[in-house]
Amino acid sequence: MAIFINWKNAVLRNRRYLPIIFILLLASFLRLYRINDYMTFLGDEGRDAIVWLKMVRDHKFTLIGPTTSIGNMYLGPLYYYLMLPFYFVFGSSPVGPSIGVALFSTATVFFIWYVGKIWFNEKTGLIAAFFYTISPVVLYHSRSSWNPNIMPFFALLCIYGVWKFWQQHQYFWLLIVGIGFSFVVQSHYLGLLLFPTICLFWILTLYSLIKTKKSTKKFFLFSLFATLIFSLLTILPLVWFDLRHGFLNYHAFQKFFGDRQTTVNFKIYKALPNFWPLWEKIVNDVLAGQNFLLGRFLAIGFVIAAIIKRNVVFKNNNFLLTITWLFFGLLGLGLYKQHIYDHYFGFLFPVIFLFLGYFLTLLFNWGLVGRWLGGFIFLILLIVNLQLNYLRTAPNYQYQRTQEIDQMILKEAKNKPFNFALLAQRNYDAGYTYFFQYWKSNIVFVDPQKADETITDQLFVVCEDEICEPLANPKAEIAMFGWAKIENEWQFPWGVRVFKLIHQK
């Protein structure tokens, strides 16, 4: 009885934490439930899994990370080392890093609540954390191993660190900013768009110290250490790699920024017309479940609310920090000439949900009409987000299906050497070749310079496209195999076909 009473008293004393505990439990469930069935496992995921496999089995540690989809530039290797323990602990399984990403996303939920609470108020933090928990776009990027998926956590860590050294003069946080910024940049190079915000508030902090005639020694010392940390974690590995590989990454950067007709525009004024379309896009995709009318209503509503409540909003230094974060992010994205995908603005995910929480809180505090309007918006957003929840769709089983196809190929190869090719418009072969390497199979990768040594007597071709002509395809693995005929063909229930080709005699 005494134990029950003590437990009850403890709950009553800490009942204000029950909402965030519930949100975190919901976030954990939505990110971890049947993750191996729903997670993406295609070429990028297979490529990363091969890197982890070589680290664990062959002790081959890398100096570079994944390549970018545009520009063929290499990122840094931090993501690989961050997720390596998850790969190892979960039995050298690609599911492990997906679980790692899910846990970081859950930590981001907690972090958004904490930041919203101390920057604005408890209600702001709870609303922001709740909608971050259920957002379909966020969930999609929280349940698979992919380097951009950890960007929101480290972006928020960077900006929180900026707040700590700017508002609270805790200069040790400059080191945390250096580490966090390294992870952001190595998640995706668009994370560099955080730099103007970091730089601006660093200057404001320095100006404040000079104006109040306080010592700047400690501030400069930690700034120097932060710069060294960023250089060691981000720049040094890439420079070392370039020195060993003929400045491959340097030339890729040079080509990307040199050919500005199709990549970026350095004329700032040309980014201004893109501000509103980008603002609508991010609100529409991240908050409104790609419901165009709802997204436009929210995008306009945020601006109107900020104007009406300007005496409250713009006197809040924390709001000025978040609006600066958003401003430079949209400005930088406006200079980018390629298509903007959702994961490109992962570094802005937290600020959008903090805005939502803050402005809904302003509505709730704006009399009876405001409470009704805020409640209506909350309910509509809840319905729209739940309608697009992944649990309403069947699992993709990409991980299991890839294994099943590979197991069938190994059975048909009969322990003999074989070549492999994948024909797919939206995938490449690393997802399949990971399992061949993990199982130490007799797969032989075609080398154009050693064709006689690397062409075997059998070639297995996986076709993911509806229309597939394996004999007439110009892909290198097929073309170099030579004159061939189809010996056998298999059809899987989900539409994938596998062909076994042998040499035509």
C-alpha positions in Angstrom: 0.0 0.0 0.0 2.8 2.4 0.9 4.5 1.7 -2.4 1.3 2.5 -4.3 0.8 5.8 -2.4 4.5 6.8 -3.0 4.1 6.0 -6.7 0.9 8.0 -6.9 2.4 11.0 -5.1 5.4 10.8 -7.5 3.1 10.9 -10.5 1.1 13.8 -9.1 4.3 15.8 -8.4 5.5 15.3 -11.9 2.2 15.2 -13.8 3.3 18.2 -15.9 5.8 15.9 -17.6 3.1 13.4 -18.6 2.3 15.1 -21.9 5.9 15.0 -23.2 6.3 11.5 -21.9 3.2 10.5 -23.9 4.6 12.3 -27.0 8.0 10.6 -26.7 6.3 7.2 -26.3 4.2 7.9 -29.4 7.3 9.1 -31.3 9.2 6.0 -30.4 6.4 3.8 -31.5 5.8 5.5 -34.8 9.5 5.4 -35.6 10.4 1.9 -34.5 7.2 -0.1 -35.2 8.1 -2.8 -37.8 11.0 -0.7 -38.9 12.6 -3.6 -40.8 9.3 -4.0 -42.9 8.8 -0.3 -43.7 12.4 1.0 -44.0 13.8 2.0 -47.3 16.5 -0.4 -48.6 17.7 0.6 -52.1 21.0 1.5 -53.6 22.0 4.3 -51.2 21.2 2.1 -48.1 23.1 -0.8 -49.6 26.1 1.4 -50.4 26.3 2.5 -46.8 25.8 -1.0 -45.5 28.8 -2.2 -47.6 30.9 0.6 -46.0 29.9 -0.6 -42.5 30.5 -4.3 -43.5 34.1 -3.4 -44.6 34.7 -1.5 -41.4 33.5 -4.4 -39.2 34.8 -7.4 -41.2 37.9 -6.0 -43.0 38.7 -3.1 -40.7 38.8 -0.7 -43.7 37.9 2.6 -42.3 36.9 5.4 -44.6 38.0 9.1 -45.0 34.9 10.1 -47.0 31.2 9.8 -46.8 28.5 9.2 -49.5 28.5 11.1 -52.7 25.9 13.9 -53.4 23.2 13.2 -56.0 24.2 16.4 -57.9 27.8 17.3 -58.5 29.3 13.9 -57.6 30.9 15.5 -54.5 31.8 13.4 -51.5 30.5 14.3 -48.1 32.5 13.7 -44.9 32.5 10.3 -43.1 30.9 11.3 -39.8 27.5 9.7 -40.6 29.3 6.4 -41.1 31.0 6.5 -37.8 27.9 7.8 -36.0 25.9 4.8 -37.2 28.7 2.2 -37.0 27.9 1.1 -33.4 24.2 0.5 -34.4 25.3 -1.7 -37.3 27.6 -3.6 -35.0 25.3 -4.0 -32.0 22.4 -5.2 -34.2 24.5 -8.1 -35.6 26.0 -6.4 -38.7 22.5 -5.7 -40.0 21.4 -2.7 -42.1 18.4 -2.5 -39.8 20.7 -1.3 -37.0 21.5 2.1 -38.5 17.8 2.6 -39.4 17.1 2.1 -35.7 19.8 4.6 -34.9 18.2 7.2 -37.2 14.8 6.5 -35.5 16.4 7.1 -32.1 18.0 10.4 -33.2 14.6 11.5 -34.6 12.9 10.6 -31.2 15.7 12.6 -29.5 14.8 15.5 -31.8 11.2 15.4 -30.6 12.5 15.8 -27.0 14.9 18.5 -28.1 12.2 20.5 -29.9 10.0 20.4 -26.8 12.9 21.5 -24.6 13.9 24.4 -26.8 10.3 25.5 -27.4 9.7 25.4 -23.6 12.7 27.5 -22.7 12.6 29.9 -25.7 8.9 30.5 -25.6 6.7 28.5 -23.3 5.6 25.0 -22.3 2.6 24.9 -24.7 4.8 25.9 -27.7 7.2 23.1 -26.9 4.5 20.5 -26.6 2.6 21.5 -29.8 5.9 21.6 -31.8 7.0 18.3 -30.5 3.6 16.7 -31.1 3.4 17.7 -34.7 7.0 16.8 -35.3 6.1 13.3 -33.9 3.3 12.7 -36.4 4.4 14.6 -39.5 4.4 12.2 -42.5 7.4 13.8 -44.1 9.4 13.7 -40.9 8.4 10.1 -40.2 9.4 9.1 -43.7 12.9 10.5 -43.0 13.0 9.0 -39.5 12.7 5.3 -40.3 15.5 4.6 -42.7 19.3 4.9 -42.7 20.3 7.8 -44.8 22.8 10.6 -44.1 20.3 13.6 -44.5 18.0 12.1 -41.9 20.0 13.1 -38.9 20.3 16.7 -40.0 17.3 18.1 -38.0 18.8 17.0 -34.7 22.2 18.5 -35.3 20.8 21.7 -36.9 18.8 22.3 -33.8 21.9 21.5 -31.6 23.8 24.2 -33.6 21.2 26.9 -33.2 20.7 26.0 -29.5 24.4 26.3 -29.1 24.3 29.8 -30.8 21.6 30.8 -28.3 23.8 29.6 -25.4 26.8 31.6 -26.3 24.8 34.6 -27.5 22.3 35.0 -24.8 23.9 33.2 -21.8 27.6 33.8 -22.7 28.4 30.2 -22.1 31.3 30.0 -24.6 31.9 26.3 -24.1 28.9 25.9 -26.4 31.0 27.2 -29.3 32.7 23.8 -29.2 29.3 22.1 -29.4 28.4 24.3 -32.4 31.6 23.3 -34.1 30.7 19.6 -33.6 27.1 20.0 -34.5 27.9 22.0 -37.6 30.3 19.3 -38.8 27.5 16.7 -38.6 25.0 19.1 -40.4 27.4 19.7 -43.3 28.3 16.1 -43.6 24.6 15.2 -43.7 24.1 17.4 -46.7 26.1 20.3 -48.1 23.0 22.5 -48.0 23.6 22.4 -44.2 26.2 25.1 -45.0 23.2 27.5 -45.0 23.4 27.5 -41.2 26.7 29.3 -41.4 25.4 32.8 -42.0 23.2 32.5 -38.8 26.1 31.2 -36.8 28.4 33.9 -38.1 25.9 36.8 -37.6 25.2 35.9 -33.9 28.9 35.3 -33.3 29.5 38.9 -34.5 26.6 40.2 -32.3 28.1 38.4 -29.3 31.5 39.9 -30.0 30.0 43.4 -30.4 28.1 43.0 -27.1 31.4 42.1 -25.3 33.2 45.1 -26.8 30.3 47.5 -26.1 30.2 46.5 -22.5 34.0 46.4 -22.2 34.1 42.8 -21.2 37.0 40.5 -21.9 36.9 38.7 -25.2 39.8 36.4 -24.5 37.7 33.4 -23.5 35.3 34.0 -26.4 38.1 34.0 -29.0 39.8 31.0 -27.4 36.7 28.8 -27.6 36.0 30.2 -31.1 39.4 29.1 -32.2 38.9 25.6 -30.7 35.5 25.4 -32.4 37.1 26.2 -35.7 39.8 23.6 -35.2 37.1 21.0 -34.3 35.2 21.7 -37.4 38.3 21.6 -39.5 39.5 18.3 -38.0 36.1 16.6 -38.4 35.0 18.0 -41.8 37.8 19.5 -43.8 40.9 17.4 -42.9 39.4 14.0 -43.9 38.3 15.4 -47.3 41.7 17.1 -47.9 43.5 13.9 -47.0 41.3 11.9 -49.4 41.9 14.5 -52.2 45.7 14.3 -51.7 45.5 10.6 -52.2 43.1 10.7 -55.1 44.2 13.5 -57.4 42.0 16.2 -55.8 38.8 14.4 -57.0 36.5 16.2 -54.6 38.2 19.6 -55.2 37.6 19.3 -58.9 33.9 18.2 -58.3 33.4 21.4 -56.1 35.1 23.5 -58.8 32.9 22.2 -61.5 29.7 22.5 -59.4 30.2 26.1 -58.5 31.9 27.0 -61.8 28.9 25.8 -63.9 26.4 28.1 -62.3 24.0 28.0 -65.2 22.5 24.8 -63.8 23.5 24.7 -60.2 23.6 27.9 -58.1 23.3 31.6 -58.5 25.4 33.9 -56.4 23.3 37.0 -57.2 21.4 37.4 -53.9 18.7 39.6 -55.4 17.6 36.8 -57.7 16.8 34.6 -54.7 14.2 37.1 -53.4 11.4 36.1 -55.8 11.8 32.5 -54.6 11.2 33.4 -50.9 7.4 33.0 -50.9 7.2 29.9 -53.1 9.9 28.2 -50.9 8.1 29.3 -47.7 4.8 27.9 -49.0 6.5 24.6 -50.1 8.2 23.9 -46.8 5.0 24.7 -44.8 2.9 22.7 -47.3 5.1 19.7 -47.3 6.2 19.5 -43.6 3.1 20.7 -41.8 0.1 20.4 -44.1 0.7 17.0 -45.5 1.0 18.5 -49.0 -2.5 19.8 -48.9 -2.1 22.9 -51.0 -5.0 25.0 -49.6 -4.1 24.2 -46.0 -0.4 24.9 -46.7 -1.1 28.3 -48.3 -3.5 29.2 -45.4 -0.8 28.4 -42.8 1.9 30.2 -44.7 -0.2 33.3 -45.0 -1.5 32.9 -41.4 2.0 32.8 -39.9 2.8 36.1 -41.6 -0.4 37.8 -40.6 -0.1 36.6 -37.0 3.5 37.9 -36.8 2.3 41.3 -38.1 -0.6 41.6 -35.7 1.4 40.4 -32.7 4.6 42.2 -33.8 5.0 44.0 -30.5 5.2 40.6 -28.8 6.9 38.6 -31.5 9.7 40.9 -32.6 10.7 41.9 -29.1 11.5 38.3 -28.3 15.2 37.7 -28.9 14.6 33.9 -29.3 12.1 34.6 -32.1 14.6 36.8 -33.8 17.1 33.9 -33.7 14.6 31.5 -35.2 13.5 34.0 -37.9 17.1 34.6 -38.8 17.6 30.9 -39.1 14.7 30.6 -41.4 15.6 33.7 -43.4 19.1 32.6 -44.4 17.8 29.1 -45.1 15.2 30.3 -47.6 17.7 32.8 -49.0 20.2 30.0 -49.7 17.7 27.6 -51.1 16.5 30.4 -53.3 19.9 30.5 -54.9 19.8 26.8 -55.7 18.7 26.2 -59.3 17.9 22.5 -59.0 14.7 20.9 -57.8 14.2 21.2 -54.0 13.4 17.9 -52.3 12.0 17.6 -48.8 15.3 16.4 -47.3 17.1 19.4 -48.6 15.5 21.6 -46.0 16.0 19.1 -43.1 18.1 21.8 -41.4 14.9 23.9 -41.3 12.6 21.2 -40.0 12.8 22.2 -36.3 12.2 25.9 -36.9 9.0 25.2 -38.8 7.5 23.2 -35.9 8.6 25.8 -33.4 6.8 28.4 -35.4 3.7 26.3 -35.5 3.8 25.8 -31.8 4.5 29.5 -31.1 1.7 30.9 -33.3 -0.9 28.4 -32.1 0.0 29.4 -28.6 -0.5 33.0 -29.5 -4.0 32.1 -30.9 -4.9 30.2 -27.8 -4.0 33.3 -25.7 -6.0 35.6 -28.0 -9.4 35.5 -26.4 -12.3 33.2 -27.1 -12.2 33.6 -30.9 -8.4 32.9 -30.9 -9.0 29.7 -28.9 -11.6 28.4 -31.2 -9.5 29.3 -34.3 -6.4 27.7 -32.8 -8.3 24.6 -31.8 -9.8 24.3 -35.3 -6.3 24.6 -37.0 -4.9 22.1 -34.5 -7.7 19.6 -35.3 -7.4 20.0 -39.1 -3.6 19.5 -38.9 -4.1 16.5 -36.8 -6.6 14.9 -39.2 -4.5 15.7 -42.3 -1.3 14.3 -40.8 -3.0 11.1 -39.5 -4.6 10.5 -42.9 -1.1 10.3 -44.4 0.4 8.2 -41.7 2.5 5.3 -43.0 0.5 2.8 -40.9 -2.4 3.2 -43.4 -0.3 1.6 -46.1 1.2 -1.8 -46.5 4.9 -2.3 -45.7 7.3 -2.2 -48.7 9.4 -5.2 -47.5 12.3 -3.9 -49.5 14.9 -5.3 -47.1 13.3 -8.8 -47.1 12.6 -8.9 -50.8 16.1 -7.9 -51.7 17.4 -10.8 -49.5 14.9 -13.2 -51.0 16.0 -12.4 -54.6 19.7 -12.7 -53.6 19.1 -16.1 -52.0 17.4 -17.4 -55.1 20.3 -16.2 -57.3 22.8 -17.9 -55.0 20.8 -21.1 -55.2 20.7 -21.0 -59.0 24.4 -20.0 -59.2 25.3 -23.4 -57.6 28.4 -22.1 -55.8 29.9 -21.1 -59.1 31.3 -17.6 -60.0 28.6 -15.3 -61.4 28.2 -11.7 -62.6 25.3 -9.5 -61.6 23.4 -6.5 -63.1 20.4 -4.5 -62.1 18.0 -2.8 -64.5 16.0 -0.1 -62.7 15.3 3.5 -63.4 15.1 4.5 -59.7 17.6 2.2 -58.0 21.1 0.9 -58.4 22.7 -2.4 -57.5 24.4 -1.8 -54.1 21.3 -3.0 -52.2 21.6 -6.4 -53.9 25.4 -6.7 -53.9 25.5 -6.0 -50.1 24.0 -9.4 -49.3 26.3 -11.1 -51.9 29.3 -9.6 -50.1 27.9 -10.2 -46.6 27.3 -13.9 -47.4 30.8 -14.1 -49.0 29.3 -15.4 -52.3 31.1 -16.0 -55.6 30.0 -12.8 -57.2 32.5 -11.3 -59.6 32.4 -7.6 -60.3 33.1 -6.7 -64.0 36.3 -4.7 -64.5 36.5 -3.2 -68.0 40.3 -3.4 -67.8 40.3 -7.0 -66.8 37.4 -8.3 -68.8 38.9 -11.7 -69.5 39.4 -12.3 -65.8 36.1 -10.9 -64.5 33.6 -12.2 -67.0 32.1 -15.5 -65.8 29.9 -18.1 -67.4 26.7 -16.8 -66.0 25.1 -13.4 -65.5 22.0 -12.8 -63.3 20.0 -9.7 -64.3 17.4 -8.3 -61.9 14.7 -6.2 -63.7 12.7 -3.8 -61.5 11.1 -2.0 -64.4 8.0 -3.1 -66.1 9.6 -3.1 -69.6 12.9 -4.9 -69.6 15.1 -6.2 -72.4 18.2 -7.8 -70.8 19.7 -9.1 -74.0 19.8 -5.8 -75.8 20.6 -3.5 -72.9 23.8 -1.3 -73.2 24.6 -1.5 -69.5 28.3 -2.3 -69.0 27.8 -5.6 -67.1 25.5 -6.9 -69.8 27.2 -5.5 -72.8 30.6 -6.8 -71.7 29.2 -10.2 -71.0 29.0 -10.6 -74.8 26.7 -12.6 -77.0 24.3 -14.3 -74.7 21.0 -16.1 -74.4 18.4 -16.4 -71.6 18.7 -19.8 -69.9 16.0 -19.2 -67.3 13.6 -16.5 -66.0 11.8 -16.1 -62.6 8.9 -13.8 -61.7 8.4 -12.6 -58.2 4.9 -11.7 -56.8 5.8 -8.0 -56.4 6.7 -7.6 -60.1 10.5 -8.1 -60.1 11.9 -10.4 -62.7 15.3 -12.2 -62.7 17.0 -13.5 -65.8 19.9 -15.9 -66.0 22.1 -15.3 -69.0 24.7 -17.6 -70.4 27.1 -17.3 -73.3 25.7 -18.0 -76.7 27.8 -20.7 -78.3 
